[in-house]
Amino acid sequence: MPAPPPAPAAPASHRLPAIDAARGIAILAMIAYHLSWDLDALGFARLALFTDPLWLAARTGILGSFLMLAGVSLVLAAGGGLDRRRFLRRLGLLAAAAAAVSAGSYVVFPDSPIFFGVLHHLAVASVLGLAFVRLPAGLTAALGIGVYALPEFVAVPLFDAPALRWIGLMTFEPDSNDYVPLFPWFGLVLLGIALGRVWRGRGAVAAWRPGAAGRALAWAGRHGLPIYLVHQPVLYGALSLLAMLALDGGAETRAFLEACEARCVDAGGAPTTCAATCGCVADGAKQAGLWPELIASRLPPDSRARVAALAQECRRR
């Protein structure tokens, strides 16, 4: 499940409403993107999320905004001396959330689990970024550009090893619903650190005081991690239930049964046997959670194998 979450913000003593509100805007964009992903995955819409340049740019923009804001926040948090207790607590929350996301993804998407997604990246970047918060902004920006550009020119088979894929300099793109490796994405964190070094929380933006809408956005920005952890299960769960209710016994079910029975009869099956077999396949697919993908003709290879095994079992009954 593609998609970037917000990093936990800087400690409260270093908080600026403008940064929290900017993170809140990014959260709304993230939720909109995930909603689009869910609608496409469940067959409610046909969106070229992985091929259309505009969708690809939207994903990069949303993810990039979170990573750059994480870099800015790291500079603000360290500006008056890093509060180690707050930092370690935030790092622990990130690591725990990343582990929970990985564990859940291995259950829900066993063929494309999240082994190094954006939460994993933010946890690692929070530690690595500390080495750059005191460097000159120009040097950090140059390093950020270099890190972001390096994978375009370097791909080493050594990094294809599963234990090293988080680095990002591998020769192929791994099958994962959220893959945010160190290269190139840490480059955007470095650019955020450079921006934070130049800005240093001064000027009109730092002095901004939000109205009602701004306070709502700032609230979302301050609670980005729990929003990230909760919103997608709620969205995907609700839409999955809606898909099951809409498809169960509806026109889509009838269309599937008619097409299935017609193919079965054309292959020499008896009409009554074909009707029983197709009904059995439909019921089994619904129970296995494969029905939306089956109706939408979007079964991945492992699901196709499960449906084929189900059909063989139904024919033997």
C-alpha positions in Angstrom: 0.0 0.0 0.0 1.6 3.0 -1.4 1.8 6.0 0.4 3.6 8.3 2.7 2.7 9.1 6.3 3.7 12.1 8.3 6.7 12.0 10.7 6.0 12.8 14.3 6.6 16.5 14.7 9.3 18.3 16.6 9.0 18.4 20.4 6.4 20.8 21.7 8.8 23.4 22.8 10.1 23.8 19.2 6.7 23.6 17.5 5.6 26.1 15.0 2.0 26.3 13.9 3.1 26.9 10.3 5.0 23.6 10.2 2.2 21.7 11.8 -0.3 23.2 9.4 1.9 22.3 6.4 2.1 18.8 7.7 -1.7 18.8 8.1 -2.1 19.7 4.4 0.2 16.9 3.4 -1.9 14.5 5.6 -5.1 15.5 3.7 -3.3 14.9 0.4 -2.1 11.5 1.7 -5.6 10.5 2.7 -6.9 11.6 -0.7 -4.2 9.5 -2.5 -4.9 6.4 -0.3 -8.6 6.8 -1.0 -7.9 6.8 -4.7 -5.6 3.7 -4.3 -8.4 1.9 -2.4 -11.0 2.7 -5.0 -8.8 1.4 -7.8 -7.7 -1.7 -5.9 -11.4 -2.6 -5.1 -12.7 -2.0 -8.6 -14.7 1.1 -7.9 -12.6 3.2 -10.3 -9.9 2.7 -13.0 -7.0 4.9 -12.1 -3.5 4.5 -13.6 -1.8 5.2 -10.3 1.5 3.5 -11.4 1.7 4.6 -15.0 0.1 8.1 -15.3 2.8 10.8 -14.9 0.4 13.0 -12.9 -0.4 10.3 -10.3 3.3 9.4 -10.1 4.1 13.1 -9.5 1.4 13.3 -6.9 2.8 10.4 -4.9 6.4 11.8 -5.2 5.1 15.3 -4.1 3.2 14.0 -1.1 6.0 11.7 0.1 8.6 14.4 -0.6 6.7 17.0 1.4 6.7 14.7 4.5 10.4 13.9 4.2 11.4 17.6 3.8 9.2 18.6 6.7 10.9 15.9 8.8 14.2 17.5 7.9 13.0 21.0 8.9 11.5 19.6 12.1 14.8 17.9 13.0 16.7 21.2 12.7 14.1 23.0 14.9 14.2 20.2 17.5 18.0 20.3 17.7 18.3 24.1 17.5 18.2 24.8 21.3 19.9 21.5 22.2 18.4 18.1 21.5 16.1 16.7 24.2 17.3 13.1 24.2 14.3 11.8 26.1 11.8 13.3 23.7 13.9 12.2 20.7 14.2 8.6 21.9 10.6 8.4 22.7 9.6 9.7 19.2 12.1 7.3 17.7 10.7 4.4 19.7 7.1 5.2 18.5 8.3 5.3 14.9 10.1 2.0 15.2 7.1 0.3 16.9 4.7 1.7 14.3 7.0 0.6 11.4 7.1 -2.9 12.9 3.4 -3.0 13.2 2.9 -1.9 9.6 5.3 -4.6 8.4 3.6 -7.3 10.4 0.2 -6.3 9.1 1.4 -6.1 5.6 2.8 -9.7 5.7 -0.7 -10.8 6.7 -2.7 -8.7 4.2 -0.2 -8.6 1.3 2.1 -11.6 1.7 3.3 -11.3 -1.9 4.2 -7.6 -1.6 4.9 -6.9 2.1 6.2 -3.6 3.4 9.8 -4.3 4.6 11.1 -0.8 4.4 8.4 1.8 4.0 8.2 5.4 4.9 7.9 4.8 8.6 11.1 2.7 8.5 12.8 5.4 6.5 11.8 8.2 8.9 13.1 6.2 11.9 16.5 5.7 10.2 16.5 9.2 8.8 15.9 10.7 12.2 19.1 9.2 13.4 21.2 9.8 10.4 20.0 13.3 10.0 21.5 14.4 13.4 24.9 14.2 11.7 23.8 17.0 9.3 21.9 19.5 11.5 25.0 21.6 12.2 26.6 21.5 8.8 26.4 24.5 6.4 23.1 24.6 4.5 24.8 24.7 1.1 26.9 21.6 1.8 23.8 19.7 3.1 21.8 20.7 0.1 24.5 19.5 -2.3 24.7 16.2 -0.5 20.9 15.9 -0.6 20.9 16.4 -4.4 23.7 13.9 -4.7 21.8 11.3 -2.6 18.6 11.8 -4.6 20.4 11.5 -8.0 22.7 8.6 -7.2 20.3 5.7 -8.0 19.9 7.1 -11.5 23.6 6.2 -12.1 24.5 3.5 -9.6 22.9 0.0 -9.3 25.0 -2.7 -7.7 24.0 -6.4 -7.5 25.5 -6.6 -4.0 22.5 -4.5 -2.8 20.0 -7.0 -4.3 20.5 -9.1 -1.2 17.4 -9.0 1.0 19.3 -7.6 4.0 20.6 -4.7 1.9 17.5 -3.7 -0.1 16.6 -0.9 2.3 19.6 1.0 1.0 18.1 1.3 -2.5 21.0 0.9 -4.8 19.8 -2.4 -6.1 19.3 -3.5 -9.7 15.5 -4.0 -9.6 12.4 -2.7 -7.9 11.2 -5.0 -5.2 7.6 -6.0 -5.0 6.4 -4.0 -2.0 3.3 -1.9 -1.3 5.5 0.8 0.2 9.1 1.0 -0.6 11.0 4.1 0.5 14.7 3.2 0.5 17.6 5.3 1.8 18.6 6.3 -1.7 17.1 8.4 -3.2 14.6 9.5 -0.5 17.1 10.5 2.2 18.2 13.2 -0.2 14.8 15.0 0.4 15.3 14.8 4.2 18.7 16.4 3.7 17.1 19.2 1.6 14.7 19.7 4.4 17.5 20.0 6.9 19.2 22.6 4.6 16.0 24.5 4.3 15.6 24.5 8.1 19.2 25.7 8.5 18.6 28.7 6.3 15.2 29.5 7.8 15.8 28.6 11.5 12.2 29.3 12.4 12.4 33.0 11.8 10.4 35.6 9.9 6.7 36.0 8.9 6.1 32.2 8.5 7.3 31.6 12.1 5.1 34.4 13.4 2.0 33.2 11.7 -1.0 32.5 14.0 -3.7 30.3 12.5 -7.4 30.8 12.3 -9.9 28.0 12.7 -9.0 26.2 9.5 -5.3 26.6 10.3 -5.7 25.3 13.8 -7.5 22.2 12.4 -4.7 21.6 10.0 -2.1 22.1 12.8 -4.0 19.6 15.0 -3.8 17.0 12.2 -0.1 17.8 11.8 0.6 17.2 15.5 -1.2 13.9 15.4 0.1 12.6 12.0 1.3 9.2 13.2 -1.9 8.0 14.7 -3.9 9.4 11.8 -1.6 7.5 9.4 -1.9 4.2 11.3 -5.7 4.4 11.6 -7.0 6.0 8.4 -6.1 3.4 5.8 -7.5 0.4 7.7 -10.7 2.4 8.2 -10.9 3.5 4.5 -10.0 0.1 3.1 -12.2 -1.8 5.5 -15.2 0.4 4.8 -14.8 0.2 1.1 -14.2 -3.5 1.1 -17.5 -3.9 3.1 -19.3 -1.7 0.6 -17.9 -3.6 -2.3 -19.1 -6.9 -0.8 -22.6 -5.5 -0.1 -22.8 -3.9 -3.6 -21.6 -7.0 -5.4 -23.3 -9.7 -3.3 -26.5 -10.8 -5.2 -26.3 -7.8 -7.5 -25.8 -7.3 -11.3 -22.1 -8.1 -11.0 -22.8 -11.5 -9.4 -25.4 -12.4 -12.1 -23.0 -11.3 -14.8 -20.2 -13.4 -13.4 -22.4 -16.5 -13.0 -23.8 -16.1 -16.6 -20.3 -15.8 -18.1 -18.9 -18.6 -16.0 -21.8 -21.0 -16.8 -21.6 -20.1 -20.5 -17.8 -20.9 -20.6 -18.5 -24.1 -18.7 -21.3 -25.3 -21.1 -19.1 -24.4 -24.1 -16.4 -26.6 -22.7 -18.9 -29.5 -22.6 -20.3 -29.3 -19.1 -23.9 -30.0 -18.2 -25.9 -26.9 -17.5 -26.9 -27.9 -14.0 -23.4 -29.0 -13.1 -22.0 -25.8 -14.5 -24.5 -23.7 -12.5 -23.6 -25.5 -9.2 -19.8 -25.2 -9.9 -19.9 -21.5 -10.7 -22.1 -20.7 -7.7 -19.6 -22.6 -5.6 -16.7 -20.6 -7.0 -18.5 -17.3 -6.4 -19.4 -18.3 -2.8 -15.8 -19.5 -2.1 -14.3 -16.3 -3.6 -16.4 -14.1 -1.4 -15.5 -16.1 1.7 -11.8 -15.9 0.8 -11.9 -12.1 0.2 -11.1 -12.6 -3.5 -14.5 -11.5 -4.8 -13.8 -7.8 -5.6 -10.6 -8.7 -7.4 -12.3 -11.5 -9.3 -15.1 -9.3 -10.5 -12.7 -6.5 -11.5 -10.5 -9.0 -13.3 -7.5 -7.8 -11.2 -6.4 -11.0 -9.6 -2.6 -11.1 -8.9 -0.8 -14.4 -9.7 -1.2 -15.9 -6.2 -4.9 -15.1 -6.1 -5.4 -16.6 -9.5 -3.8 -19.8 -8.2 -6.2 -19.8 -5.3 -9.2 -19.3 -7.5 -8.1 -22.1 -9.8 -7.7 -24.4 -6.8 -11.1 -23.4 -5.6 -12.6 -24.1 -9.1 -11.1 -27.6 -9.1 -12.5 -28.3 -5.6 -15.9 -27.1 -6.7 -15.9 -29.4 -9.8 -15.1 -32.4 -7.6 -18.2 -31.8 -5.4 
